[in-house]
């Protein structure tokens, strides 16, 4: 267990450094948005493009991983939504955000740095596949569900089309598309281009964790943490268990088995806290405070749950 703590501790030390530096006013909380934009618009796209472009297409597209992660995410989202509606008696919108919190991982800012330490050879590919699942399926579906509960943006399929159009301008999606195109064409990029992309990609790991710590400053906790325990436990425990269930069912679907490293990557990605923009998305639907509290509690508890999942993977 000590070797697992040796892996997880630096991750959370960097998050803590970002929190303390922002709390001490070495950086303003608004500065984290600038750093986050750099990571999201340049560093992570460069990393994803680099991971895909340097591999053969057969080493990039893993149907088993896509089915396991997408199936587990849809299962977790459905459980969250139906649980909120049927058991909690919550509104359509609040139940939708319960499902979102339980099924959408922070793959880029937390998941990738941890995969680099645990399963480095497949970390970039796993991140790219998660980008496909989360940005092309999960988020458009959930945002369309949230909008349909507002009764002001037209039919759900119209909202879904609007979300897809926005995603076509998403830097991560563009990076996945470009990387797959280069891989499919088996192009060899010039050395100066490759080195430039690598320089940007190397900035993603530490800076993304620092940004997470800085954005936690000012999030409400107070006495509201018990009400967010369902979404927190559903994310940290339910989501990875759902992915494990789908992995166990893959042989019945005659899908090529995943390598142990990819299985570990799928499980760990599902065990990450919810995406960092969760409170931002909730703000437009009156769920900002609850979503922010859930994110903060999830980050704290994930140190223990992630250590446990990583120990099981080992």
For each residue, the residues with C-beta under 8 A, 3 or more apart:
1: 4 5 307 311
2: 5 6
3: 6 7 314
4: 1 7 8 307 310 311 314
5: 1 2 8 9 307
6: 2 3 9 10
7: 3 4 10 11 114 117 118 310
8: 4 5 11 12 114 303 306 307 310
9: 5 6 12 13
10: 6 7 13 14
11: 7 8 14 15 110 113 114 117 209
12: 8 9 15 16 303
13: 9 10 16 17
14: 10 11 17 18 206 209 210 213
15: 11 12 18 19 209 210 212 213 216 299
16: 12 13 19 20 213
17: 13 14 20 21 210 213
18: 14 15 21 22 32 209 210 211 212 213 214 216
19: 15 16 22 23 213 214 216 217
20: 16 17 23 24 213
21: 17 18 24 26 27 210 213 214
22: 18 19 25 26 27 28 29 31 32 213 214 217
23: 19 20 217
24: 20 21
25: 22 28
26: 21 22
27: 21 22 31 32 214
28: 22 25 31 32
29: 22 32 33 214 215 217 218
30: 33 34
31: 22 27 28 34 35 214
32: 18 22 27 28 29 35 36 211 214 215
33: 29 30 36 37
34: 30 31 37 38
35: 31 32 38 39 207 210 211 214
36: 32 33 39 40 208 211 215 276
37: 33 34 40 41
38: 34 35 41 42 43 203 207
39: 35 36 42 43 44 108 109 203 204 207 208 211
40: 36 37 43 44 108 171 172
41: 37 38 45 171
42: 38 39 45 46 171 200
43: 38 39 40 46 47 200 201 203 204 207 208
44: 39 40 47 48 108 112 127 171 172 175 201 204 208
45: 41 42 48 49 171 172 174 175
46: 42 43 49 50 175 197 198 200 201 204
47: 43 44 50 51 112 124 127 200 201 204
48: 44 45 51 52 124 127 128 131 172 175 176 179
49: 45 46 52 53 175 178 179 182 197
50: 46 47 53 54 124 179 194 197 198 201
51: 47 48 54 55 123 124 125 127 128 179
52: 48 49 55 60 124 125 128 175 176 179 180 182 183
53: 49 50 178 179 182 183 187 189
54: 50 51 183 194
55: 51 52 59 60 125 183
56: 59 60 183 186
57: 60 61 180 183 184
58: 61
59: 55 56 125
60: 52 55 56 57 125 128 179 180 183
61: 57 58 66 180
62: 65 66 125 129 258 262
63: 66 67 255 256
64: 67 68 247 250 255 256 257 258 262
65: 62 68 69 126 129 258 262 265 266
66: 61 62 63 69 70 129 132 133
67: 63 64 70 71 246 250 253 255
68: 64 65 71 72 243 246 247 250 258 263 266
69: 65 66 72 73 129 130 133 243 266 269 270
70: 66 67 73 74 133 137 138
71: 67 68 74 75 242 243 246
72: 68 69 75 76 239 240 242 243 244 245 246 247 266 270
73: 69 70 76 77 103 104 133 134 137 138 239 242 243 270
74: 70 71 77 78 103 138
75: 71 72 78 79 242 245 246
76: 72 73 79 80 99 102 103 234 235 238 239 242 270
77: 73 74 80 81 99 100 102 103 138 141 142
78: 74 75 81 82 99
79: 75 76 82 83 99 102 234 238 242
80: 76 77 83 84 95 98 99 100 101 102 103 230 231 234 238
81: 77 78 84 85 95 96 98 99 145
82: 78 79 85 86 95
83: 79 80 86 87 88 95 98 230 234
84: 80 81 87 88 90 94 95 98 99
85: 81 82 88 89 90 92 95
86: 82 83
87: 83 84
88: 83 84 85 95 98 230
89: 85
90: 84 85 94 95 98
91: 94 95 149
92: 85 95 96 145 148 149
93: 96 97 146 149 150 285 286 287
94: 84 90 91 97 98 287 290
95: 80 81 82 83 84 85 88 90 91 92 98 99
96: 81 92 93 99 100 142 145 146 149
97: 93 94 100 101 146 281 282 285 287 290 291
98: 80 81 83 84 88 90 94 95 101 102 230 231 234
99: 76 77 78 79 80 81 84 95 96 102 103 142 145
100: 77 80 96 97 103 104 142 146 274 278 281
101: 80 97 98 104 231 232 234 235 274 278 291 294 298
102: 76 77 79 80 98 99 231 234 235 238 239 274
103: 73 74 76 77 80 99 100 138 142 235 239
104: 73 100 101 134 138 139 142 274 275 278
105: 111 130 134 235 239 269 270 271 272 273 274 275
106: 109 110 111 212 272 273 274 275 276
107: 110 111 112 127 130 131 134 269 272 275
108: 39 40 44 111 112 127 131 172 204 208
109: 39 106 112 113 208 209 211 212 276
110: 11 106 107 113 114 208 209 212 272 273 302
111: 105 106 107 108 114 115 126 127 130 268 269 272
112: 44 47 107 108 109 115 116 123 124 127 204 205 208
113: 11 109 110 116 117 205 206 208 209
114: 7 8 11 110 111 117 118 268 272 306 310
115: 111 112 118 119 120 122 123 126 127 265 268 269
116: 112 113 120 123 205
117: 7 11 113 114 120
118: 7 114 115 264 265 268 310 313
119: 115 122 123 126 261 262 264 265 268
120: 115 116 117 123
121: 261
122: 115 119 125 126 259 261 262 265
123: 51 112 115 116 119 120 126 127 265
124: 47 48 50 51 52 112 127 128
125: 51 52 55 59 60 62 122 128 129 262
126: 65 111 115 119 122 123 129 130 262 265 266 269
127: 44 47 48 51 107 108 111 112 115 123 124 130 131
128: 48 51 52 60 124 125 131 132 175 176 179
129: 62 65 66 69 125 126 132 133
130: 69 105 107 111 126 127 133 134 269
131: 48 107 108 127 128 134 135 172 173 175 176
132: 66 128 129 135 136 137 176
133: 66 69 70 73 129 130 136 137 138
134: 73 104 105 107 130 131 137 138 139 275
135: 131 132 138 139 140 167 170 172 173
136: 132 133 140 167 173
137: 70 73 132 133 134 140 141
138: 70 73 74 77 103 104 133 134 135 141 142
139: 104 134 135 142 143 163 167
140: 135 136 137 143 144 160 163 164 167
141: 77 137 138 144 145 160
142: 77 96 99 100 103 104 138 139 145 146
143: 139 140 146 147 159 163 281
144: 140 141 147 148 156 157 159 160 163
145: 81 92 96 99 141 142 148 149 156
146: 93 96 97 100 142 143 149 150 281 285
147: 143 144 150 152 153 156 159
148: 92 144 145 151 153 155 156 159
149: 91 92 93 96 145 146 285
150: 93 146 147 153 285
151: 148
152: 147
153: 147 148 150 158 159
154: 158 159
155: 148 158 159
156: 144 145 147 148 159 160
157: 144 160 161
158: 153 154 155 161 162
159: 143 144 147 148 153 154 155 156 162 163
160: 140 141 144 156 157 163 164
161: 157 158 164 165
162: 158 159 165 166
163: 139 140 143 144 159 160 166 167
164: 140 160 161 167 168
165: 161 162 168 169
166: 162 163 169 170
167: 135 136 139 140 163 164 170 173
168: 164 165 173
169: 165 166 174
170: 135 166 167 173 174
171: 40 41 42 44 45 174 175
172: 40 44 45 48 108 131 135 175 176
173: 131 135 136 167 168 170 176 177
174: 45 169 170 171 177 178
175: 44 45 46 48 49 52 128 131 171 172 178 179
176: 48 52 128 131 132 172 173 179 180
177: 173 174 180 181
178: 49 53 174 175 181 182
179: 48 49 50 51 52 53 60 128 175 176 182 183
180: 52 57 60 61 176 177 183 184
181: 177 178 184 185
182: 49 52 53 178 179 185 187 189
183: 52 53 54 55 56 57 60 179 180 186
184: 57 180 181
185: 181 182
186: 56 183
187: 53 182
188:
189: 53 182 193 194 197
190: 193 194
191: 194 195
192: 195 196
193: 189 190 196 197
194: 50 54 189 190 191 197 198
195: 191 192 198 199
196: 192 193 199 200
197: 46 49 50 189 193 194 200 201
198: 46 50 194 195 201 202
199: 195 196 202 203
200: 42 43 46 47 196 197 203 204
201: 43 44 46 47 50 197 198 204
202: 198 199 205
203: 38 39 43 199 200 206 207
204: 39 43 44 46 47 108 112 200 201 207 208
205: 112 113 116 202 208 209
206: 14 113 203 209 210
207: 35 38 39 43 203 204 210 211
208: 36 39 43 44 108 109 110 112 113 204 205 211 212
209: 11 14 15 18 109 110 113 205 206 212 213
210: 14 15 17 18 21 35 206 207 213 214
211: 18 32 35 36 39 109 207 208 214 215 276
212: 15 18 106 109 110 208 209 215 216 276 299
213: 14 15 16 17 18 19 20 21 22 209 210 216 217
214: 18 19 21 22 27 29 31 32 35 210 211 217
215: 29 32 36 211 212 219 276
216: 15 18 19 212 213 219 295 296 299
217: 19 22 23 29 213 214
218: 29
219: 215 216 279 292 293 295 296
220: 224 289 292 293 296
221: 224 225 293 296 297
222: 225 293
223: 226
224: 220 221 227 228 289 290 293
225: 221 222 228 229 293 297
226: 223 229
227: 224 290 293
228: 224 225 231 232 290 293 294 297
229: 225 226 232 233 297
230: 80 83 88 98 233 234
231: 80 98 101 102 228 234 235 274 294 298
232: 101 228 229 235 236 294 297 298 301
233: 229 230 236 237 238
234: 76 79 80 83 98 101 102 230 231 237 238 239
235: 76 101 102 103 105 231 232 238 239 273 274 298
236: 232 233 239 240 271 273 298 301 302 305 306
237: 233 234 240 241 305
238: 76 79 80 102 233 234 235 241 242
239: 72 73 76 102 103 105 234 235 236 242 243 270 271
240: 72 236 237 243 244 267 268 270 271 309
241: 237 238 244 245
242: 71 72 73 75 76 79 238 239 245 246 270
243: 68 69 71 72 73 239 240 246 247 266 267 270
244: 72 240 241 247 248 267
245: 72 75 241 242 248 249
246: 67 68 71 72 75 242 243 249 250
247: 64 68 72 243 244 250 258 263 266 267
248: 244 245 251
249: 245 246 252 253
250: 64 67 68 246 247 253 255 257 258
251: 248 254 255 257
252: 249
253: 67 249 250
254: 251
255: 63 64 67 250 251
256: 63 64
257: 64 250 251
258: 62 64 65 68 247 250 262 263 266
259: 122 262 263
260: 263 264
261: 119 121 122 264 265
262: 62 64 65 119 122 125 126 258 259 265 266
263: 68 247 258 259 260 266 267
264: 118 119 260 261 267 268 313
265: 65 115 118 119 122 123 126 261 262 268 269
266: 65 68 69 72 126 243 247 258 262 263 269 270
267: 240 243 244 247 263 264 270 271 309 313
268: 111 114 115 118 119 240 264 265 271 272 306 309 310 313
269: 69 105 107 111 115 126 130 265 266 272
270: 69 72 73 76 105 239 240 242 243 266 267
271: 105 236 239 240 267 268 302 305 306 309
272: 105 106 107 110 111 114 268 269 302 306
273: 105 106 110 235 236 295 298 299 302
274: 100 101 102 104 105 106 231 235 278 294 295 298
275: 104 105 106 107 134 278
276: 36 106 109 211 212 215 295
277: 280 281
278: 100 101 104 274 275 281 282 291 292 294 295
279: 219 282 283 288 291 292 295
280: 277 283
281: 97 100 143 146 277 278 284 285 291
282: 97 278 279 285 286 287 288 290 291 292
283: 279 280 287 288 291
284: 281
285: 93 97 146 149 150 281 282
286: 93 282
287: 93 94 97 282 283 290 291
288: 279 282 283 291 292
289: 220 224 292 293
290: 94 97 224 227 228 282 287 293 294
291: 97 101 278 279 281 282 283 287 288 294 295
292: 219 220 278 279 282 288 289 295 296
293: 219 220 221 222 224 225 227 228 289 290 296 297
294: 101 228 231 232 274 278 290 291 297 298
295: 216 219 273 274 276 278 279 291 292 298 299
296: 216 219 220 221 292 293 299 300
297: 221 225 228 229 232 293 294 300 301
298: 101 231 232 235 236 273 274 294 295 301 302
299: 15 212 216 273 295 296 302
300: 296 297 303
301: 232 236 297 298 304 305
302: 110 236 271 272 273 298 299 305 306
303: 8 12 300 306 307
304: 301 307 308
305: 236 237 271 301 302 308 309
306: 8 114 236 268 271 272 302 303 309 310
307: 1 4 5 8 303 304 310 311
308: 304 305 311 312
309: 240 267 268 271 305 306 312 313
310: 4 7 8 114 118 268 306 307 313 314
311: 1 4 307 308 314
312: 308 309
313: 118 264 267 268 309 310
314: 3 4 310 311
